[in-house]
């Protein structure tokens, strides 16, 4: 089987295979991107680039049903969520189109001494490599491509091997929007070809969303070759419940926070840390809602993903955890489950569970809840539910995470920066911070 293939996780059938790029094709992609930066980017204006992004947004909206059907076929995302992803992606392109001039405006600097003026002028740095995952095939590309194309950086994009059809659809959108050849290039590259490309002098930076292992490998190559890198890796986000005046609503938020995209989101709520006085009631209601969600639950992205999750769950059980679940696994379909009594000594305790399985912990105090929340190698997002505003602020300040959401799930927005700390990576995407990563902040001092 080809490295790049569409395999419908609902049926296990291979829909179509795509040929891997030859070394000559990879070199041609890098040359085209370098030429586009040299000739198009440096001659284009911010309003012109913003206009192209607006067209990309428009084409996402025009083709939303087609695009949504593609990723449902590629990785099993429910159709309504697939449509939502396309719409959110369009909103990202529109946001950077609307705000590019403001974000990239010259920034004056007040001189401490001397006469004249000084300012920072933001400009592109060149060709960027993008390495994208399968769980959000359009959204992940949008938050990388949108700000960087607004800047004038050019992009060579390697998508996940199971997303070749959506990768081709995106390439077509950028072409139809009017981008010149090389401004956005899709490549069905191997890992070895991408490693060589990162080291290539024509490439100035790389952004990866994916696993810790992939992030470490890319960061090593980038560092060795003095290339800027942004990494958005895994997460094991805590969902802390300290008090509630509507426990049913809190439980509903917990289920939504865990099961969006069938639990296959880096920033999904995965570890539920509940105050001792609410614990039994929360676990009872939460477990009932989790089991009820089995009807109509979408498959995981692949049989391999389900195998990995099953191995982690069985490891936790072998090490003393209690599992509550109903139904049998069928191929990529994995029954939703709740794990309790997961020992800190268990291997699973420190791993990310990527799928419809939640772990629940009891906390005897606010301090213990924070300690549990921070006892992880990850630091992407986090959720705090409490009726006490002072407590919310205290806990939010104490969490080792790149993002904290208080009394809310699904509150991400195009204007809000996304990223983490610790082994969840570094750098930020979205908002004004997302356009400030791969940029030359050039000082211009006039005496």
N, C-alpha and C positions, 0 to 999 in steps of 0.2 A: 504493500500500500504506500502511496505517496505520503510524504511528510505532511503536506497540506491537503486536507480532505474535509468535506462536510459529511458528518455521521450523525444522523438524527437520533438523539438520545432516547426519544420516545419509542423508537422501533429497533434501534441498533443497526439500521441499514445504512450503508455508505451511499450517499446521494450523488456525490461527484468528487473526483480527485483533481488536484491542480499540480502542474509540474513545478518543481523547485527551481529557483533561479539558477542559471549558470553563473560561473565566475565572471564571464564576459558581460552578462546582463547586470550583475551587481556593480561592476566597474562603470558601466554606462549610466546607471542610476546615480552614482556619486558624481560623475562628470556633469550630468544634466543638472543636478542640484547645485553644484558649484557654479556652473555657468549662469543658472537662473539668479543666484544671489549676486553675482558680479554684474550682470546686465540688467535684470529686471528690478531686483530689490533696491539697488542703489540709485536707480533712476525713477522709481515710483514714489508717489507722495503718500502720506498717511491717509488722506481722504480717499485716494484711489484704492489703497489696500483695504480700507474699511468698507468700501463699496463692494469689493469682491466677497468679503465675509458676509455681507448682507445677502448676497446672492446665494451663498452656501446655505445660509439659514432658510432662505425661501425654498430652495430645492429640497432640503430635509422635510419641510412642511408639505410640499407638493407630493413627495414620494413616501410619505410616512407609512402607509399601509404596506407597500412593497418592502421597505426597509425593515419594518417590524416582523413581517413574515419570514424574512431571511434569517434573523437572529433566533426566532422561535425554532426554526428548522436546525440551525447550527448548534445552539446550546440549551434549547429547551425552555427559554424564558416564556412565561405566560403572555398571551397576546396583548392584554391590557397593559402589562408592565413594559412590554416591548414598545408599544406605542408611546407610553410615557417617557421611555428613554430617548426615543427619537425627538419628541417634543422638547425635552430638557436640553438635548444637544443643540437643537435649533436655537433655543434661548441663549445658550452660551455663545454661539457665533454672533448672534444679534447683540448681545451685551458688549462684546469686544468691538464690534462694528460701531456701536453707539458711543463707546467711551474711549476709543483708541486715541483720539486727538487730545483728550483731557489727560489720559494716563501718560502720554508720550510728550507732553508739552515741556518746553525748557523749564528748568527749575533753578531760579536765581539763588545765589549764595551771598549772604551779607558778609562783607569783608571785615575782618577784625582790625586790620590796619592797611594802609596804602590807599591808593586811588584806583579808579577804574571799575571794572565789573568782573564778575565770575558767574558761571552757570554750569549746570549739568545738562547735557544733551543725551537722550537715550537713543540708541540705534542698534541695529541687528549685529550679530557676531558671525553669522554664516550658516553652514549646513549643520542640521541637527539630525541625530538618529532617534526615532521613537520606537520603543518596544512595548507593545500593548498586550493586555490579557484578554481572556475570552468572556469574562463575566459581565462586562458592559462594553460591547464591541464598538458602539458609537460614542457614548458618553466619555469614555477614557480618551479617545482620539480627540474629541472636541476640546477638552480642557487643556490638552497639550498643543494641538494645532491652532486653535483660535487665537490665543495671545501671541504665539510666535509668528504666525503669518501676518498679524497686524503689525508686528515689529519689522517684518521683512526677512526674518530667518526663513530658510527653505528646509524642507522636511523629507527625509527618507524614512518610510514607515514600514516596520515589520510587525505584522499582526500575529495573533496566536495561530498555531497551525490548524486549529479547528474552526477558524473564522475567515477562510479565504473568500467566501462569497460576499460577506459584508465588507471585507477589505477592498474588493474590486468595485463594489457599489460606491464606496466612499471616494475611491480614486476617480470614478466617473463623475461624481458630483463636483469635485474640484476642477476637473477638466471642463465640464459643462458650465461652471460658474465663470470661466474665463481666465483661470490661472494659466500662465505660460508653462510650457514643458519644463519639468524639473523643479517647479515650485513645491509640488507635493507629489512624491513618487511612492507608489506601493511596490514592495519587493517581497516575494515568497522566498526569503533567505533562510539559510541554515544558521545555527548558532555560531558555527566556525566562520561563516562569511560575515556575520555581524561583528564578531570579535575583531576580525581584520579591518572592518569598516571603521570601528571606533578608533583604532590605532591610525587610520589614514589621516594624513595632514589636512586633507580637504574638510574633514569633520571637526567641528568646534565644540560639540556637546552631545550628551545623550540623556534621554529621559526614559525610565523604565517603571512600569507598574507590574508587579508580579510577586514571586516568592522571595523569601530571604536568600535562598541559595542563588537564584538568578541575580538578585540585587548585589550580592557580595561579589559574584563573578564579574558583573559589569563594572562595579565600582573599582575593582582591582585593575581591570584593563584601562579604564578611564584615568585612574590615578597615575598609573605607570606612564601614560601618554599625555598627562597634564590637560585633561579635558574636563570641563564642567559637567556635573552629573546631578540629576534630580531623581530620587527614588521614592516611590510609594509602594510599600511592601505590605506584609500581613498585619492583622490586628486581632486582638482578643478583647474587645471592648467591654468594660464593665457597665452594668445597668444597676445602679444603686437605688434601693428603695428604703428611705429612712422614715417617712411618714406619708400618709395619704388621707384625704378627706373623701375620696371616691376610689376605693380599691379596685372595683370593676374596671374603671377607666384606666387605672394604672396597669392592670393586667392586660387590657386590650393594647395599650401602648407597648408593653413588653413583647406581646406576640407579634405585633407589627414590626417592632425593632429587630426581632430575631428572624422572621420568616420572609421578609422582602427578598425577591430573587431566590426563593427556596433556600434562604440562609446563606447564599453564596455571595456575600458582600464583605469586603475587607473591614468596613466600618459598621457592620451589623452588631447589635447587642448580642453578646455570646455568653458572658458570665453574669448571672443575676445574683446580686449581693443584697440580702434583705434583712432589715432590722428584726431582732429576735421576737419582738412582740407581734410582728406582722407575718412572721415566717410561715407558720403552719397554714394560715388562711390564704396567703399568697400562693404557696406551693399547690394547695388543693385547687384553687381556681385556675391558676396558670396551667397546671397539668391537664385539667379538663379541657381548656381551650386549645392546648397544643394537640391533644389527641383528636379533638373535633376537626382540626384543620387537615386531617389526613385525606378527607374527601376532596378530590379535585386538585391535590397537590401535584405540582409539575415535577418532572424528573430532574435529577441532577444533570450537570453538563455532559457527563459520560459515565460509562460503567466503571472506568478506572477511578473516577472521583468518588463513586459510591463504595468501591472496594476500599479506598483509603479511609473513608469515614468509618466504615464497618470495623476496620482494623483498630482504629483509635478507640471506638466505643468498647470493643471487646477487651482491649488493653485496660481501660478504666475499670471495667467490671472485674477483671482478673485481679486488679489491685484494690478491690474493696468497694467500688462505687455501686450505687443502686440505680437500675434503669427501669423506667416506666415507659412502655411503648405498646402499640397495638398494630397488628398487620404484619405482613411479610414483605421483605425486600424483593423487588422484581427488576432485575437488570439495573437500570439507572434510577429507578423509583425507590426512594428510601423512606421508610415510615418515620414520621416525626416522633421525637422522644425527649424525655427529661432525665438528666443525670443528677443525682444528689450524692452526698457523702464521697465526693471525689477528694482523695487525699492529696495534700501538698507534696507528698513523696511520689505520687503517681506521675508517670511520664506525660500522661494526657493533660495533667493540670497546667503544664507550661506550653501546651500546643494550641494551635488555632484549629477549631472544629469548623470546617467549611461545608455547612449543610444544615438540615432541619433538626439539629440536636442542641438543646440548651442545658447548661449546667447551673445549678442553684446552690448558693452558699448562705449560711446564717452568720450574722454579725451581731455581737453583743453590745456594740457601741459605735458611735460615729468614727472614732479613731480606728477601731478594728475594721470597719467597712473600707476606710481609705487605705489601710494597710493591705487588705485583701485585693483591692482594686489595683494597687501599684505593684503587687507581687506577680509580675509578669514580665517577660522580655520585651513585650510590645508596648506601644504608646501612641496608638492612632487616635481613636475617638473615645468618648465616654458619655454616660447619661446619668443624671442625678434627679431623683424624684423626692421632693420634700415640700411640706407646707410652710417651712420656715425660711424666709428669704436670706436671713443672716447665715443660717446653716448652709444654704445653697452656695453662697459666695465663698464661705470658708472651705467647703469641700471642693468646689471647682478650682480654687486656688491651690489646693493640696494635691490634685491629681496630676500624675505624670503622663500627660497626653497632649496631643496637638490640638484637640478639639473637645469641648465640653458642651453638652446640650442639657439645659435644665428644664424639667417638666415638659419635654417635647421629644418626639422622634420624627424622622422625615422632614426635618427643618433645614436641610441643606439648601443653598441658593447659589445662583451664578455669581453673586457679589461676595460670597463668604469663602475665605481661604480654606483649602483642604490640604492636610498633611499631618505628619506625626513626628514622634521622637523615638529614641531608643531603637529597637530593631524593626520598627515600622518605617524607618527611612528618614529622609531629610529633604528639605525644599518644600515649596508650596505651589499649589495650582489653584486656579479660579480667583475671582476678585482682582483688585489692582495688584495684589502680591504675585499673582500668576504671570503677569507680564514683565515682572522685574527679576526673573531668574536668568534667562539666557539673553542678557542685554549688556551692551557696552555703555556704561555711565561715564561718558566722556566729559572731562573738565575742560571748559574753554575760559581762559583767564585773559582779560584785556587790560593792559596797564594804562 
